[in-house]
Amino acid sequence: MQFAELDSPSLIVDASIVRKNIHEMIRMVGDVNRLRPHIKTHKTAEGIQLMIEAGIQKFKCATIAEAELLANNGAKDILLAYQPVGPKIERLYQITKAYPEIQFGCLTDHQQAAMAIGNFFDQHQSVIDVYVDLNVGMNRTGIAPEKALELIKSFQRIPGLNFKGLHVYDGHHRQVDYAEKEIACNKGFQQVQTLMKAIEAEGITKPNIIAGGSPSFSVHAKHNDRDCSPGTNIFWDKGYASICPEQHFEPAVKVLTRVISLPGLNKICIDLGHKAVAAENDITKRIFFPDYPHLRPLSQSEEHMVLETDGQKSFIPGDLLIGIPYHICPTVALHESLFEVQNGNVIKEWNVMARKRKINI
């Protein structure tokens, strides 16, 4: 069927653009073996398979469900970019046992948390790779680099853990001017380099470094001493396109929505509520309509969004609009499926499998 026959709101994906974005990631980093993309954005088997077809083998994820989806689709090396606590430790262990041929790892940034992970794996005669999560200024998770050496040294006394590397996420660097972003990223990374020298002085095996996400990918891609883990780049969105003009990716997923009401002069209501597009940004930065850039969101509720028009175009109920989300990652998680469109026709449905908190394990 034609994509215009889809019910709304729906997400439509162009696989040719996804492939172009994947190859642009590889071009920027220069070596496919330095890529460890995060799958939090697309959460689909198809997205994983397209990256594996391009030669990518290492991945990051945020949930056990995402890890299981990766394992089921041929990933060779999977990092849970999250510190498992409580029941997640056992679930992580269970997935390592279910897929013994895959290399798994997780993050840690606290000695008690590390001990809980190590003790559980040791009790089950197993070992898990750990990456120390460093806080280089984002202040969301991680340990300060100047305090990390003592944590790393403690791993030698915690059976069940194998110190593998350092995880450096600097998503707070969102400067539109690339030169400013590069200076800020490199300044933050100096703390990591100081830590690396201290690790070497202790005689500890040189760790791997995983650095950056989507906004700082263009900086870290230039440095061969670290792996890069972009995530949003596979799909891209209006938000990152606005703050990362140096990255030449294209939006591969768009939102199909329809006019459902004309509530007042120069106002239309569409069926794009909180449940269909990410709503954490300011109301003016949730959706952008390339064909009607004058449309200005005024309000949004669970199932509705009211837009102001410029009066030049007469809309009627049923009119179809195609928009680009400002934040694609949580937008995808709101939908059960993506519909792959080619030449105006729907040719395949992508199940957003890892939007679930649990698949099997």
N, C-alpha and C positions, 0 to 999 in steps of 0.2 A: 504494500500500500504506500501511498505518498505520505510524506511526513506531515502534511497539512491535515491528514485524517486522524492523527494522534489526538487522544484526549489531552486536555491541559489541566494543570501545568505538567509539562514533561521536560526531560533533558534529552537533547539530541547531540550525538558525538560524530565527528568526522575523523575516521581512522587514518586518513591520509595526512591530516594535520598532526595527529598524535605521532605518527612515524617521523614526520619532519621535525617535530619538537625533540624526539628521542635522538635523532641524528645530530641535531644542533647541540644537545647536551654533550654528546660524544666529541663533536668538533671542538667545542669550547675547552673541554678538559684535556683533549689530546691523546688520551689513553683510556680505553674503555675499562681497563682494570682498576682505574682510580675512581670509578663511579660506584656509589652505593645509594641508589635512589630510595627515597621514602615512599611507601605506597599508601600513606594516609589520605592522599588526595583522591585517587581513583578507586581503590578498594575492590578491584575487579580482576578476575582471571585473565581477561583479554589484555588489560594493561600490562600485567606481568609477562604474559606470553610475547607481546610485542617487544618488550625490553630484552627478554631473553633471546629472541630472534636477532636482535641487534648486537648480541654478544655480552650483555650485562648479566653477571652471575651473583653479585653481592647486593643485598637489600637491607633497608631499615623498615621497621614497623613500630606501631605504638600499642598494639593490643595483641593478645594471644590469638584472637580470631584472624587478625591480619597475618600473624606468623604461620598459622595453619593453612591459610589460603596460599601463601608463598610456598610452603612445603608441598602442597598438593599440586603445584604448577611448575615444579622443576627448579626452584631456587636452590643454590648450592651452599650459600652462606647467609644466615639470617640474624640480624641484630635487633633484639627487642630494645628500642631506644627509650627505655622506661625502667625505673627501678622497681622490680617486683616486690611486693609486700603482701603479707597475709596469704590468702588462697592462691594468689598469682604465682607464688613460688612453686607450689605443687603442680599447677597447670603448666608452668614452664618446664618443669622436670618431665611431666607426662608427654609433652610434645617432643622433647629430646629423645625419649625412649621410643616413641612411635615412629620417629624418622632418624634412626641412628647414623644414616649415611650423610646427614646434613650437619654442617657446622653451625651451632647456635651460640649466641652470646646475649648478654644483657648489660644494663648500666647499673652502677652503684655510686653513691656519693657520701655514704655514712657508715661508720664501722659496725654499728649494731645491725644495720640492714644487711651489710655484707656478710656478717657472721651468720645471720638467719638464712641467707641464701646458701652460703658454703656448708653450713651444718646440715641443711636438708639434703643437699646433693651428696655430701659425704656419707650420711646415714644410708643412702641408697647406692653406695659404692660407685658414685659418679662424680664428674667434674664439669663445671660450666665456665666458659670464658667470660671474663668481666672487663668492661671498659669503665674507667673512672670518668664520671660526668663532671666537667669543669664549668664553673660559673665565671664567665669572663665579662660580666656586666649586664646580662639580661635579667638576672635576679628572679628567675622562675624555679630552676632546679640547679643542682650542682654544688660542688665544694670549691672554695676559693683556691686558685692554683698554688698559692703559698702554703696552704695547709694540706695539699694533696699528697705530698711525699710520705708523710707519716701514715696515711691511709694505705698507700701502695705498699709500704714496707710491712704493714700489718698482715697483708695477704699471705705472706710467707708463713704466718702462724695460723692461718685459717684453711684447713683442708677443704677440698671441694671447690676451690676457686683457682682459676688460671688467669693471671693478669695478662690481658691481651693488648690494651691500648687506652687511648684518651679520646673522649668525646667532647667536642667543642662546638656548641651551638650558639651563634651570635645573631639571632633573629631580630635583635633590637637595632641593628644597623640598617636603616631604611632611608638613608640620604639619597635624594634624587640625583644630586650631582655625583657622578661616579668618582671623581678625584677625592671628594670629601669622604665618601664611603670607603674607598681603598685605604686612605690614611687611618680612619677610625678602626677598620678591621685589622690592619697590620699592627696598629698600636695595641689592640686587645690581644693579639696573638703573641706579642712579645712575652707575655706572662707564661704562655705555653712553652715557648722556647727556653725560658729560664728554668722551668720545671724539667724539661727534657735533659738539660745539662746536669741538673741535680740527680735525676734518675740514672744517668750514665755514670756519674761519680760514685753512686752506690753499687755499681756493678750489676744492676738489674738489666735484663734483656730489653733492648730498645723497643718501646711500644709502637704500635700503629697509631696513627692519628686520623680521626674522622672529623671534618670541620665544615661548618656552615650549613645553610639550608638553601632555600630559593633566593632570598634577597641578596645574600653575600656570595652566591655561587660564582659570580663573575670575578670576584677577587680571589677566592681560594683555588679556582680552576687554574690559575696562573702559577701555582706553587706545587712542585712535584713531590714535596715531602709530606703530603697529606691526601687522603681520599676525600671526595666531595659527596654530599648527600642532598641534592635538590629533590624536591617533592612535587610542588605545584607545577613545575615546568612542563610536565607531560601534558597537562591540560591548559595551563595558564589562565589568567583572568584579568578583569579590568583593573583590579587593585594593583597587582604586580606590574602590569603594563604601564601604569601611571608612575610608579616609583622606581622602576628598573628599566629605563629607556635604553640602556646599553645591552640588554638581553633581548635577542631577536626571536622570541617565541610568539606563537599565534594562539588565540583562544580556540581550543578544539571542541569545547562543550558549550552549548548555548541553551537557554531556557525558552521553551515554547509556551506562550500564555495568550489568553484571549480577553477581549473587552466583554464584560458581563453587564455593565450598567453605565448610564450617563447621569450621574447624581446632581450635576449643576453646570452652569455656564463654564465652558473651557475645562471641564473636569470629566475624567473617565475613571471607571473602576475596573481593574483586571483581577483575574483569579490567581494572584501571586502573593500569597500570604506568608507569614512567618514559617509555615510548615513546608514551604516549597523553595525558599531562597534564604541564604544566610542573612540574619537580621541583627548581627551584633554591631555593625557600623552605623554611623549616622544615617538617617532616613534617605539623604541624598546620595549615599554611597552603598547601595545594595544591588542595583541593577542599572544597566546602561543599554539603550536601544539605538544601535548604529543607524538604522533607517529613520529614526525619529529622535535625533539628539536633543531636541527641544523639550521632550517629555520630562517633567520634573516630579518625582515622588513627593507627595504631601503627607501621607499617612499609611500605616500598614497595620493589619490585625491578623488573626490566625489564617483566614482564607481570602483576604482582600488586600489590595493595594490601590490607593487613590492617586491618580496622576493629574497634574495640571498640564494642559496643552497650550499652544500659542494661538489657537483659534484658526490656523491656516488649513488644518486637515480636519475633515468631518468624519468622526468615528461613529460606528454603529455597533450594537451588541453582536458578538460573533467574530469581529475583526481579529485577525491573528497578528501577534507581535512576537518578534524574536529578540531576546536580550542576552547580554553578556553579564554574568554575575561579577560583583566586585570581589567576592571571596568564594572560590569554587569548592574548596575542601569541605566545609560544613554543608554546602549546598548539595553536593553529591550524596552525603550521608543522609539527607532528608528523603532520598528517592530510592525505590526498590530496584529500578532499572534505568539504564541508559539505552537510547535507541540509536543504533548506528545508521546513518543516512548517507546515501551515495546517489548523486544525480537526482536528488529530490525524493528518492524512494527509501523506505525503511527496509534494510536488508538483514538486520540482526538485532537481537536484544542482549545487552550486557547486564548480567545480574550483579548488583552491587552487594556481593556476598558478605564482605567483611564489614558492612554497616552493622551487622549483628555483633553482640558482645561475645557470643559463643557460637561456633560452628558445630564441632563435635567434642573438643577437649575443653 
